[in-house]
Amino acid sequence: MSIGEYVAAFDASPLATFPGLAPWDLTARSADVVRRLLAALGDGYAIADEVAVHATARVERGATLKGPAIVGPHCTIAAGAYVRGGCWLDARCTLGPGVELKSAFLFASTRLAHFNFVGDSVVGSDVNLEAGAIVANFRNERPDAPIAIHADGRRFDTGARKFGAVIGDGARIGANAVIAPGALLRPRLVVPRLGLVDQGGG
């Protein structure tokens, strides 16, 4: 499977400089990937402790950003947000209060509204998560089994014990919905409030 099938901007993004990496490889190596992107950043970023924040981004007092991380132009990160594990935010992304982002890559204009967790995932452009929506990255019911992905009649064995989802451009995920580990969400998919997307993952 190709990330570009879900995220149109992927092939023109800095992440395209890591050819051949499947999404679960990208997230598993997120810290190293983001460190390499940090080394290649252009002007306009303030960098400290492996955290790069663009001059036009707004990070409120009380947000926690642990490096390596890149916060792109015109992003907003609210008080109480927590970013860790190697994260990259493209332009105009929003992390609301109480959002936790771990080992994830967000494309332009994606919004995580309030009290969301998104772990080990690739999230396309113009995606919206309503309050409380979760993208889980670990299966308690199968703690020792690697996560598998099912797509187009095929099974992909990721070898990873932590992987969330690939969420396509324009997807809408309703309040308190849960995306189970190993999910692939097609562009513009709408997940209802309190919905569950579980595509097997094992």
Secondary structure as the mmCIF struct_conf table of DSSP 4:
data_model
#
loop_
_struct_conf.conf_type_id
_struct_conf.id
_struct_conf.beg_label_comp_id
_struct_conf.beg_label_asym_id
_struct_conf.beg_label_seq_id
_struct_conf.end_label_comp_id
_struct_conf.end_label_asym_id
_struct_conf.end_label_seq_id
HELX_RH_3T_P HELX_RH_3T_P1 ILE A 3 GLU A 5
TURN_TY1_P TURN_TY1_P1 TYR A 6 TYR A 6
TURN_TY1_P TURN_TY1_P2 ALA A 8 ALA A 9
HELX_RH_3T_P HELX_RH_3T_P2 PHE A 10 ALA A 12
BEND BEND1 SER A 13 SER A 13
HELX_RH_3T_P HELX_RH_3T_P3 PRO A 14 THR A 17
BEND BEND2 PHE A 18 PHE A 18
TURN_TY1_P TURN_TY1_P3 PRO A 19 GLY A 20
HELX_RH_AL_P HELX_RH_AL_P1 PRO A 23 ALA A 28
TURN_TY1_P TURN_TY1_P4 ARG A 29 ARG A 29
HELX_RH_AL_P HELX_RH_AL_P2 SER A 30 ALA A 39
TURN_TY1_P TURN_TY1_P5 ALA A 40 ALA A 40
BEND BEND3 ASP A 43 GLY A 44
STRN STRN1 TYR A 45 ALA A 48
TURN_TY1_P TURN_TY1_P6 ASP A 49 GLU A 50
STRN STRN2 VAL A 51 HIS A 54
TURN_TY1_P TURN_TY1_P7 ALA A 55 THR A 56
STRN STRN3 ARG A 58 VAL A 59
TURN_TY1_P TURN_TY1_P8 ARG A 61 GLY A 62
STRN STRN4 THR A 64 LEU A 65
BEND BEND4 GLY A 67 PRO A 68
STRN STRN5 ALA A 69 VAL A 71
TURN_TY1_P TURN_TY1_P9 PRO A 73 HIS A 74
STRN STRN6 THR A 76 ILE A 77
TURN_TY1_P TURN_TY1_P10 ALA A 79 GLY A 80
STRN STRN7 TYR A 82 ARG A 84
BEND BEND5 GLY A 85 GLY A 86
STRN STRN8 CYS A 87 LEU A 89
TURN_TY1_P TURN_TY1_P11 ALA A 91 ARG A 92
STRN STRN9 THR A 94 LEU A 95
TURN_TY1_P TURN_TY1_P12 PRO A 97 GLY A 98
STRN STRN10 GLU A 100 LYS A 102
BEND BEND6 SER A 103 SER A 103
STRN STRN11 PHE A 105 LEU A 106
TURN_TY1_P TURN_TY1_P13 ALA A 108 SER A 109
STRN STRN12 ARG A 111 LEU A 112
BEND BEND7 HIS A 114 PHE A 115
STRN STRN13 PHE A 117 GLY A 119
BEND BEND8 ASP A 120 ASP A 120
STRN STRN14 VAL A 122 VAL A 123
TURN_TY1_P TURN_TY1_P14 SER A 125 ASP A 126
STRN STRN15 ASN A 128 LEU A 129
TURN_TY1_P TURN_TY1_P15 ALA A 131 GLY A 132
STRN STRN16 ILE A 134 VAL A 135
TURN_TY1_P TURN_TY1_P16 ASN A 140 GLU A 141
BEND BEND9 ARG A 142 ARG A 142
TURN_TY1_P TURN_TY1_P17 PRO A 143 ASP A 144
BEND BEND10 ALA A 145 ALA A 145
HELX_LH_PP_P HELX_LH_PP_P1 PRO A 146 ILE A 147
STRN STRN17 ALA A 148 ALA A 151
TURN_TY1_P TURN_TY1_P18 ASP A 152 GLY A 153
STRN STRN18 ARG A 154 ASP A 157
BEND BEND11 ARG A 161 ARG A 161
STRN STRN19 ALA A 165 ILE A 167
TURN_TY1_P TURN_TY1_P19 ASP A 169 GLY A 170
STRN STRN20 ARG A 172 ILE A 173
TURN_TY1_P TURN_TY1_P20 ALA A 175 ASN A 176
STRN STRN21 VAL A 178 ILE A 179
TURN_TY1_P TURN_TY1_P21 PRO A 181 GLY A 182
STRN STRN22 ALA A 183 LEU A 185
TURN_TY1_P TURN_TY1_P22 PRO A 187 ARG A 188
STRN STRN23 VAL A 190 VAL A 191
HELX_LH_PP_P HELX_LH_PP_P2 PRO A 192 PRO A 192
TURN_TY1_P TURN_TY1_P23 ARG A 193 LEU A 194
STRN STRN24 LEU A 196 VAL A 197
#
